[in-house]
Amino acid sequence: MEDKLTAHVRHIERTLRVSAIGLFLAASIWLLRDILLLTFSAVVIACVLRGASNAVQRVFRLGHYTSLLCVIIITSLVLGALLWWRGSVIFAQADEIGQQLRTQLERIWRELEDSSWGSVFAQQLQIAGKSLRAGLTGYVPGVIGSVLGIGGTLVVVGATAIFLAASPQLYLEGALRLLPVAWRPHGREVARELGSTLRLWFLGQFIDMVIVGLLLGLGLFLIGSPLALSLALLAGLLNFVPYIGALAGAVPAILVALAQSPTLAAWVALLFLSIQLIEGNVISPWIQKRTISLPPALTILSQTVLGTLFGLIGLIVATPLMAILLVAVRIIYVEAFLERESKQVSDQEHVQTERKSL
């Protein structure tokens, strides 16, 4: 009787200890959510830089640090050349897009206020806008709203990514030392698989983004839409965020075209719809077959949840975070636990069947 009571007390003590640790970790993650998301962003960039430097190293037989330096220099030169070649045009068109959007929104707002049902809708929008501004004001104390500002945050993320890409084994081995010795080989395998997943995801999104941007730019130019270059560039960049980014990229183009004529706006909307149908049914499946495939429902759900909880940065990192979570669950839980346990049971049943047959 005493042994059962002692075992029951130990079970309760263990449960309370695990619950306390879980609550502590959950609270720590919530308090450090901005820093953790920025760190994850740096890890994604580091994986991409590491993959690119490895490719350069294999092709040109250079050292690891030299290859990484070449990747950084080439990337900087390409971006600098793009800004030098078309930077002034892009910035001028971006400013014009902003002015036209403000003009269109003001016109739509006046039309709403002039109609009976629209005035009620406009009042509700004003209330929602005030609530949104209040919520954003409360969100400011995060890392992005700190004294460093967005520019300083980007510098910190970029520098962290470069250091991680330069010496990934140093940080990986340090993290693995937190695991029990028996788990470290499997942990190293999981880390390699997660890094490969992030690189493939980024490559797939980049290819998809470039193809969609080129198709939209060509289509907008052919139908005579104003500011075709900037609108296509904006839509291509926003397409980096699957599904939601496509919708966000279509709205400015349609509003700008509406300033010219409703017919042109309809053609622009049809163009975006057609390209998104091609992207969703042809381009994206072809890319995912060669990189990674994510269930659309889980992708949208992760973007909704993380975007609601953590704002813009949560929306951006939602898809890669869901990608590595799926891989981690598959390797750590499904393959290492469920399938191994199922295989052991199957082997035991097979042995018992053979014994009965003998």
C-alpha positions as CSV (number, residue, x, y, z in Angstrom):
1,M,0.0,0.0,0.0
2,E,2.8,2.4,0.9
3,D,4.6,1.5,-2.4
4,K,1.5,2.4,-4.4
5,L,1.1,5.7,-2.5
6,T,4.7,6.6,-3.0
7,A,4.5,5.8,-6.7
8,H,1.4,7.9,-7.0
9,V,3.0,10.8,-5.2
10,R,6.1,10.6,-7.5
11,H,3.8,10.5,-10.6
12,I,2.0,13.7,-9.4
13,E,5.4,15.3,-8.6
14,R,6.7,14.4,-12.1
15,T,3.5,15.7,-13.7
16,L,3.7,19.0,-11.8
17,R,7.4,19.4,-12.7
18,V,6.8,18.8,-16.4
19,S,3.8,21.2,-16.4
20,A,5.9,23.9,-14.6
21,I,8.7,23.5,-17.2
22,G,6.2,23.6,-20.0
23,L,4.5,26.8,-18.7
24,F,7.9,28.4,-18.2
25,L,9.0,27.6,-21.7
26,A,5.6,28.8,-23.2
27,A,5.9,32.1,-21.2
28,S,9.5,32.5,-22.3
29,I,8.7,31.9,-26.0
30,W,5.8,34.4,-25.8
31,L,7.9,37.1,-24.1
32,L,10.8,36.6,-26.6
33,R,8.6,36.0,-29.6
34,D,10.0,38.9,-31.6
35,I,13.6,37.9,-31.0
36,L,12.9,34.2,-31.8
37,L,11.2,35.1,-35.0
38,L,14.0,37.4,-36.1
39,T,16.5,34.6,-35.1
40,F,14.6,32.2,-37.2
41,S,14.7,34.7,-40.1
42,A,18.5,34.8,-39.7
43,V,18.7,31.0,-39.7
44,V,16.7,30.9,-43.0
45,I,19.0,33.4,-44.6
46,A,22.1,31.6,-43.2
47,C,20.8,28.3,-44.7
48,V,20.4,30.0,-48.1
49,L,23.9,31.6,-48.0
50,R,25.4,28.2,-46.9
51,G,23.7,26.4,-49.8
52,A,24.8,29.0,-52.3
53,S,28.4,29.0,-51.0
54,N,28.5,25.2,-51.1
55,A,27.5,25.3,-54.7
56,V,30.2,27.9,-55.5
57,Q,32.7,25.8,-53.6
58,R,31.9,22.7,-55.6
59,V,32.0,24.4,-59.0
60,F,35.1,26.6,-58.5
61,R,37.0,24.5,-55.9
62,L,37.3,27.5,-53.6
63,G,37.6,27.5,-49.8
64,H,34.5,27.7,-47.6
65,Y,35.0,31.3,-46.4
66,T,36.1,32.5,-49.9
67,S,32.9,30.9,-51.4
68,L,30.7,32.6,-48.9
69,L,32.5,36.0,-49.5
70,C,31.9,35.6,-53.2
71,V,28.2,34.9,-52.7
72,I,27.8,38.0,-50.5
73,I,29.8,40.2,-52.9
74,I,27.9,38.9,-56.0
75,T,24.6,39.4,-54.4
76,S,25.5,42.9,-53.3
77,L,26.7,43.8,-56.8
78,V,23.6,42.5,-58.5
79,L,21.3,44.4,-56.1
80,G,23.5,47.5,-56.5
81,A,23.5,47.2,-60.3
82,L,19.7,46.8,-60.3
83,L,19.3,50.0,-58.2
84,W,21.7,51.9,-60.4
85,W,20.1,50.8,-63.6
86,R,16.4,51.1,-62.7
87,G,16.4,52.4,-59.2
88,S,15.3,56.0,-59.9
89,V,12.5,54.8,-62.2
90,I,11.3,52.2,-59.7
91,F,11.3,54.8,-56.8
92,A,9.5,57.4,-59.0
93,Q,6.9,54.9,-60.1
94,A,6.5,53.7,-56.5
95,D,5.8,57.3,-55.4
96,E,3.3,57.6,-58.2
97,I,1.7,54.3,-57.2
98,G,1.3,55.7,-53.7
99,Q,-0.3,58.9,-54.9
100,Q,-2.7,57.1,-57.2
101,L,-3.7,54.7,-54.5
102,R,-4.4,57.6,-52.1
103,T,-6.5,59.3,-54.8
104,Q,-8.5,56.2,-55.6
105,L,-9.1,55.4,-51.9
106,E,-10.2,58.9,-51.2
107,R,-12.6,58.7,-54.2
108,I,-14.0,55.4,-53.1
109,W,-14.4,56.7,-49.5
110,R,-16.4,59.8,-50.7
111,E,-18.7,57.5,-52.8
112,L,-19.2,55.3,-49.7
113,E,-20.1,58.3,-47.6
114,D,-22.5,59.7,-50.2
115,S,-24.6,56.5,-50.3
116,S,-27.0,55.4,-47.6
117,W,-25.6,51.9,-47.0
118,G,-22.1,53.1,-47.7
119,S,-22.1,55.6,-44.8
120,V,-22.9,52.9,-42.3
121,F,-20.1,50.8,-43.8
122,A,-17.7,53.7,-43.7
123,Q,-18.5,54.3,-40.0
124,Q,-17.7,50.6,-39.3
125,L,-14.4,51.0,-41.2
126,Q,-13.5,54.0,-39.2
127,I,-14.1,52.1,-35.9
128,A,-12.1,49.2,-37.2
129,G,-9.3,51.5,-38.3
130,K,-9.1,53.1,-34.8
131,S,-9.0,49.6,-33.2
132,L,-6.3,48.5,-35.6
133,R,-4.2,51.6,-34.9
134,A,-4.6,51.1,-31.2
135,G,-3.5,47.5,-31.6
136,L,-0.4,48.4,-33.6
137,T,0.5,51.0,-31.1
138,G,0.4,48.4,-28.4
139,Y,2.6,46.1,-30.5
140,V,5.4,48.7,-30.9
141,P,7.4,47.6,-27.8
142,G,8.7,44.6,-29.7
143,V,12.2,44.3,-31.2
144,I,11.1,45.9,-34.4
145,G,9.8,48.9,-32.6
146,S,12.9,49.2,-30.4
147,V,15.5,52.0,-30.6
148,L,17.3,50.1,-33.3
149,G,14.4,50.5,-35.7
150,I,13.7,48.4,-38.8
151,G,17.0,49.3,-40.5
152,G,19.0,48.3,-37.4
153,T,17.0,45.1,-37.0
154,L,17.7,44.2,-40.7
155,V,21.4,44.8,-40.1
156,V,21.4,42.6,-37.0
157,V,19.5,39.8,-38.8
158,G,21.9,40.1,-41.8
159,A,25.1,40.0,-39.6
160,T,23.7,37.1,-37.6
161,A,22.9,35.2,-40.8
162,I,26.5,35.7,-42.1
163,F,28.1,34.5,-38.9
164,L,25.8,31.5,-38.8
165,A,26.6,30.7,-42.5
166,A,30.3,31.1,-41.9
167,S,30.6,28.6,-39.0
168,P,27.4,26.5,-38.9
169,Q,29.1,23.5,-37.2
170,L,30.2,25.7,-34.3
171,Y,26.6,26.6,-33.5
172,L,25.2,23.2,-34.4
173,E,27.5,21.3,-32.1
174,G,26.9,23.8,-29.3
175,A,23.1,23.2,-29.7
176,L,23.6,19.4,-29.9
177,R,25.5,19.4,-26.6
178,L,22.2,20.3,-24.9
179,L,20.8,16.8,-26.0
180,P,21.6,13.5,-24.3
181,V,24.7,11.8,-25.9
182,A,22.6,9.0,-27.4
183,W,20.3,11.5,-29.2
184,R,23.1,13.6,-30.7
185,P,23.6,11.6,-34.0
186,H,19.8,11.7,-34.7
187,G,19.7,15.4,-33.8
188,R,22.5,16.0,-36.3
189,E,20.6,14.2,-38.9
190,V,17.4,16.2,-38.2
191,A,19.4,19.5,-38.3
192,R,20.8,18.6,-41.8
193,E,17.4,17.7,-43.0
194,L,15.9,20.9,-41.7
195,G,18.6,23.0,-43.3
196,S,18.1,21.3,-46.6
197,T,14.3,21.9,-46.3
198,L,14.8,25.6,-45.7
199,R,17.1,25.9,-48.7
200,L,14.8,24.0,-51.0
201,W,11.8,26.1,-49.8
202,F,13.6,29.4,-50.5
203,L,14.8,28.2,-53.9
204,G,11.2,27.2,-54.9
205,Q,9.7,30.5,-53.6
206,F,12.4,32.5,-55.4
207,I,11.8,30.7,-58.8
208,D,8.1,31.1,-58.4
209,M,8.4,34.8,-57.5
210,V,10.6,35.5,-60.5
211,I,8.3,33.6,-63.0
212,V,5.2,35.4,-61.7
213,G,6.9,38.8,-61.7
214,L,8.0,38.3,-65.3
215,L,4.6,37.1,-66.5
216,L,2.8,40.0,-64.7
217,G,5.3,42.5,-66.1
218,L,4.8,41.3,-69.7
219,G,1.0,41.1,-69.3
220,L,0.7,44.6,-67.8
221,F,2.9,46.0,-70.5
222,L,0.9,44.4,-73.3
223,I,-2.5,45.6,-72.0
224,G,-1.1,49.1,-71.5
225,S,-1.3,49.4,-67.8
226,P,0.6,52.3,-66.3
227,L,3.6,51.7,-64.0
228,A,3.9,48.1,-65.3
229,L,7.5,47.7,-64.0
230,S,6.9,48.7,-60.5
231,L,3.6,46.9,-60.2
232,A,5.1,43.7,-61.5
233,L,8.1,44.0,-59.2
234,L,5.8,44.7,-56.2
235,A,3.5,41.7,-57.0
236,G,6.5,39.5,-57.6
237,L,8.0,40.4,-54.2
238,L,4.7,40.0,-52.4
239,N,4.3,36.6,-54.0
240,F,7.1,35.4,-51.7
241,V,4.4,35.0,-49.2
242,P,2.2,32.2,-50.7
243,Y,-1.6,32.8,-51.4
244,I,-2.0,36.0,-49.3
245,G,0.9,37.8,-51.1
246,A,-0.8,37.2,-54.5
247,L,-3.9,38.9,-53.3
248,A,-2.0,41.8,-51.8
249,G,-0.1,42.3,-55.0
250,A,-3.2,42.5,-57.2
251,V,-5.0,45.2,-55.2
252,P,-2.5,48.1,-56.0
253,A,-2.4,47.2,-59.7
254,I,-6.2,47.1,-60.0
255,L,-6.6,50.4,-58.2
256,V,-4.0,52.1,-60.4
257,A,-5.7,50.8,-63.5
258,L,-9.1,52.0,-62.2
259,A,-7.7,55.5,-62.3
260,Q,-7.5,55.1,-66.1
261,S,-10.7,53.3,-66.8
262,P,-12.9,50.5,-65.4
263,T,-12.3,48.5,-68.5
264,L,-8.5,48.5,-67.9
265,A,-9.0,47.6,-64.3
266,A,-11.1,44.6,-65.4
267,W,-8.3,43.5,-67.7
268,V,-5.8,43.8,-65.0
269,A,-7.9,41.8,-62.6
270,L,-8.4,39.1,-65.3
271,L,-4.6,39.1,-65.9
272,F,-3.8,38.5,-62.2
273,L,-6.5,35.8,-62.0
274,S,-5.2,34.0,-65.1
275,I,-1.6,34.1,-63.9
276,Q,-2.5,33.0,-60.4
277,L,-4.4,30.1,-61.9
278,I,-1.4,29.1,-64.0
279,E,0.9,29.5,-61.1
280,G,-1.3,27.4,-58.8
281,N,-2.0,24.6,-61.3
282,V,1.2,24.5,-63.4
283,I,4.1,26.5,-62.1
284,S,3.8,25.8,-58.3
285,P,3.2,22.0,-58.7
286,W,6.2,21.8,-61.1
287,I,8.4,23.7,-58.6
288,Q,7.2,21.7,-55.6
289,K,7.9,18.4,-57.3
290,R,11.5,19.4,-57.4
291,T,11.8,21.2,-54.0
292,I,9.2,20.6,-51.2
293,S,5.5,20.3,-51.1
294,L,3.3,22.0,-48.5
295,P,-0.4,21.3,-48.0
296,P,-2.3,24.5,-49.0
297,A,-4.6,24.3,-46.0
298,L,-1.8,24.1,-43.5
299,T,0.1,27.0,-45.3
300,I,-2.9,29.3,-45.1
301,L,-3.7,28.3,-41.5
302,S,-0.1,28.9,-40.4
303,Q,-0.1,32.4,-42.1
304,T,-3.4,33.3,-40.5
305,V,-2.4,32.2,-37.0
306,L,1.2,33.6,-37.0
307,G,0.1,36.8,-38.8
308,T,-2.6,37.4,-36.2
309,L,-0.3,36.7,-33.3
310,F,3.0,38.2,-34.4
311,G,2.1,40.7,-37.2
312,L,4.0,41.1,-40.5
313,I,7.1,39.1,-39.5
314,G,4.9,36.2,-38.4
315,L,3.2,36.2,-41.8
316,I,6.5,36.2,-43.6
317,V,8.1,33.3,-41.6
318,A,4.9,31.3,-41.4
319,T,5.5,29.1,-44.4
320,P,9.2,28.1,-43.8
321,L,8.3,27.5,-40.1
322,M,5.5,25.2,-41.1
323,A,7.8,23.4,-43.6
324,I,10.4,22.6,-41.0
325,L,7.7,21.6,-38.4
326,L,6.3,19.1,-40.9
327,V,9.8,17.7,-41.5
328,A,10.6,17.6,-37.8
329,V,7.3,15.8,-37.0
330,R,8.0,13.3,-39.8
331,I,11.6,12.5,-38.7
332,I,11.3,12.7,-34.9
333,Y,7.8,11.4,-34.3
334,V,6.5,9.4,-37.3
335,E,9.7,7.7,-38.5
336,A,11.6,7.4,-35.2
337,F,8.7,6.5,-33.0
338,L,5.5,5.4,-34.7
339,E,6.9,3.5,-37.6
340,R,9.7,2.0,-35.6
341,E,7.2,0.8,-33.0
342,S,4.9,-0.5,-35.7
343,K,7.9,-2.3,-37.3
344,Q,8.9,-3.9,-34.0
345,V,5.3,-5.1,-33.5
346,S,5.2,-6.5,-37.0
347,D,8.5,-8.3,-36.5
348,Q,7.3,-9.8,-33.3
349,E,4.1,-11.0,-35.0
350,H,6.2,-12.4,-37.8
351,V,8.4,-14.3,-35.4
352,Q,5.4,-15.7,-33.6
353,T,3.8,-16.8,-36.9
354,E,7.0,-18.6,-37.9
355,R,7.2,-20.4,-34.5
356,K,3.6,-21.6,-34.8
357,S,4.2,-22.9,-38.3
358,L,7.2,-24.9,-37.1
